[in-house]
Amino acid sequence: MNQDQYIRFDWAVKRLLRHKANFGVLEGFLTVLIGEKIEIVEILESESNQIDIDDKFNRVDIKAKNSKGEIVIVEIQNTRELYYLERILYGVAKAITEHIHLGESYQEVKKIYSISILYFDIGKGEDYLYHGQNQFVGVHTKDLLIVNTKEKNAIVPKMPAEVFPDYFLIRVNEFNKVAVTPLEEWIEYLKTGIIKPDTQAPGLGEAREKLKYYNMSPKERHAYDEHVNAIMIQNDVLGSAKLEGHAEGLTEGLQKGLQEGLEQGLEKGRVEGQKVIAHKMKLKGLSIQDIIDLTGLSKEDIENS
């Protein structure tokens, strides 16, 4: 019997998991990742969810509010960006300011969880999952600072991590092991699209039923196939561009320093590669908005490609 084929998570996030009936899939993923029960109350629509040519650093795939009123940002990135850390910082800062109104108390600032699912090599590291928080450590004593805060007319201690954002970086391509734990099963699905028939991982049971490829209509399957094809073209072109950029960067590096030359060559190759991708996508009939979603190029660049 043929193995079931499941929809890529990036497509599901954009098209299916925004519907309340499918919140269970996303809730399961977040519960396993964050380590506590997460219930999604609503998917938030704001300028952070929109693509704007003047706001290129903030391309959030989904933004949700959980039952505690906290904000969860999920972003899936298929191709390399040189300034990704700056981008996720900007996205978190913008989410915070969007959800506190002028004149409100700072007490209304919401805790943010920023989750990045990365299908590219962001740098050196041996793990496939990295987690970071803000905390204040004694320079000499090495103890953690606990801040006094006022809640309901009482002074209570609070750890900075209860307020400052949590950042999760999932390096999908670095996962190379047999999936045993619920978290490992989720990462395996993100990387391969495989879900075990007997999975007990929260959310993956729902995903087996709701994210089957052949559950989509013929029209939806066609759009999905074009999406996957576009990503394959993009990765292929960017792979070639990376090699060309690497060679160009080496040449420039002899004059300005190896690292600077590599970065400039890679960036130039990435931009030119994106334009080639956009041209191929146009020939295949993809809409301008879909091409913007996949490449991050401006409408003007796409029309001129």
N, C-alpha and C positions, 0 to 999 in steps of 0.2 A: 504494500500500500504506500502511495506517495506521502511524503511528509508534508504536513500543512505548511503553507507559506504565509508569513505574517508581514504586515505593513511595517515599514521603517518607523521608528519612534518620532523622527523629526516631522514626517508627514502626519502622523497621528496627532501630534501636539498642535499642528496648525489647523487640522480639519476636523478631528473627531473628539479629542479629549476636552474640548471647550464646552461640550454638551453635558449637562448635569447628570444624565443617565450614564455617562462614561467616566464620571469623576473617580470611581473606584480604582481605575487603572492608575491614574496619577497619584491618588492618595496612597496606594500601595507602594509605589516607587518612592515617594517622599518619606513615608513611614520607615521603610527599610534604610534609606540613606541617612536620615536625620537621627534615627534611633528613638523616636517617640511617636505615638499615635497622632497622625495628621488627618484632619477632616477639612476638606475644601468647602467653603461657604459659597464662593462665587469666583468667576474669572473676571478680572478687572480689565476694562478697556480704557486706555489713556494714550497720551502721545508717546509713551514708552513702547507701546505695541505697534506703533505706526512706523513706516519707512519714510524718512524725510531726507532729501539730498543734503540739507544743511545740518543734519543730526546723525552723521554716519557712524558715530561711535556707539550709538544706543539702538541696537537692533535686538530687542527682547522677543523671544518666541511666545512665551506665555507668562502672565503675571496673575497670581491668585491670592485670595485672602483666606487664611485658615480660621478655625473656630476660636482662636485666641485673638483674632484681629491682626495677626502678624502677616507680613507680605512675603510671598515666595516668588522669586524670579527664576525661570528656567530658560536657559539659552543654549541652543545647539549650534556648534560651529564646525563646518565641514572642511574649511581650508584655513591655512595659516594667516595670522595677522601679527605684525611686529609689535604692536602696542596693545596687546589684549588685556594686560593688567590694568592699564589706564582706562580701557573701555568698560571693564566690569565695575571699576570704581565709580566711573561717571554714571553708569546705569543705576547703581545702588543709591548714589547721592540724589539722582533725579527722582527715583521712586520715593525716597524719604520726603522730599520737598513737595511732591505731588499730593501726598496724603496728610499734610498738615496745613491748615488754612491760616491765613493772616489773622492774628489776634488770638489764636489758640495757645494754650499752655504747651511748654516743651514736653509735658507729661504725655501729650498725644502723639509724640514721635513713636513710630511703630518699628518693632524689630524686623529686620530683613534677612531672609535666607537667599543667597545668590548661588545658583547651581549652574555650572558650565559643563556641558557634555561636549568634549573636544575630540575631534577625529583628525587631529594633526599633532605634530611634535612641538609642544610648547617649550621644551627645554630639558635639562638634565634632571634625572630623578628615577629611582628604582621602583616606585609604587605606581599603581594605576588610579589611586584615589588620594587626593590631598585636601586637608581641611584646615582653615585658618580663622582665627578670631582676634579681636583686639583685647589685650589685657595689659595691665600696668604692673611691671615687675620691679621690685626694689633693686636698685643698682648695686647696693652693697649687701643687703640682707636676702635678696632673691625671693622675698615673700610676695604674694599677690595682694594688691590694694583692693580693699572692700570699701565702697563708697556709701555714706549715709544719705538716704533720700527720704522724702516725706510722702507717705501714702495714707490717705484716709485719716489725716490728723495725727499719724503716728510716725515716729522716726524708725525706719527699718534699714537693715544693711542690704546692699545690692552689689552683685558682681558686675563689672563693666560688660562682660560677655552677655549679660541679660539684655543689654541695650544695643551694643554695637553689632554690626552685621556678622553673620556666618558666611564664609565663602567655601564652596565645595568645587574642586576642579577634578573632573573625571576624565582621565586619559584613556579613552576607550581602546586605542590601538595597542596599549601596553599590557592589556589583560591577556595572559597566555597561560591559563591553568584550567584544571577541571573544576567546573562550578559545583560547589558543595553548599555554601551558605546562601540564604535568600539574596544578599547583596551581590554575590558572585553570579547567581542566576540572572539577576537584572542586568549586570554588566555584560554577561554573555549574550543576552537578547539585544542589548544596544549595539554590540559589535557584529553579531552574526544573524540576528533575526530569528534565532532558534529559541523555542520555549519548550521545556520538558513536559511530556504528557501528564506526569504525576506531580508537577510542581506544587509546592505549598507556599511559595513566596507570595506575600501580600501583593495584590494587583496583577500578578501574572496569570492567575486563573481567569480573571475577567478579560485580560488581554487575549488569551487563547480563543475566547468566544467572540470578542468584539473587533479584533484587529486582523481577522483572517482576510487574506487577499481576495479570495473568491466570494466574500460577503459583499464586496463592493459591486455597484452597477457597472456595466460595460463602459459607460462614460467615465465613471470615477477611476476604473482600472486603467483606462487610456491616459488620463491625466496623471495618475500615479506613475505609470511606466515612463512617461515623458519626464517626470520629476527625477526619477532614478537615473534615466539616461543622461539628463542634463548634468547631474552630479558626477557621473562617470566621465563625461566629456570634460567637465571642469577640472577634475582631479588629474586627468591625463594631460591636458594642456598645461596646467600649473606645474605638473611634474617635469615636463619639458622646459617650461619657463624657469623653473628652479635651477635646472642644470645650466641653462644659458646664463642665468643671473649669477650663478656660482662662478662660472668662468669669467664673466665680466667683472664680478666683484674681486676675484683674485688679481686681475690686472690692475684695477684701481687701488687695491690694497697695497701693492708695491709702492705706491706713491703716498697714500694717506693713512695707511695702517690696515692690516688684514681685516679686522672686525668691521670697520666702517665700510670698506669696500664690499664685503659680503652682504651687509644689510642693504646697501644701496642697490646692488645688483639684484638681490632677491625681490626687493620692493618694485623695482622697475619691471622685472620679469612678471611679477604678480599682476600688476596693473595691465600690462600688455596682454597677458594671458586671459584676464577677465574680459577684455574687449573682444578677443577672438572667440571666447565662449559665448558672449552675448550675440555675436554675429551668427554663430551656428544655431543658437536657440531661436533667433528670429527666423532663420530659414526653415526651422522645424515648426513654426507657427505658434510658439509660446507667446503669451501676452507680455507687454512691457512690464506690468506689475510683477508677474512671475519671475521675469528676468532680473528685476530689481531685487526681489526677495532672495534669489539664488546667488547673485554676484555682488550686490552692494554698490553697483555702479549707479550713477545718476541717470535720469531719464534722457538728458541731453547726450551723455556719452553713449548710451545704448542706441539712440536714434542715429548717431553718427558712425556707429561701428559697422 
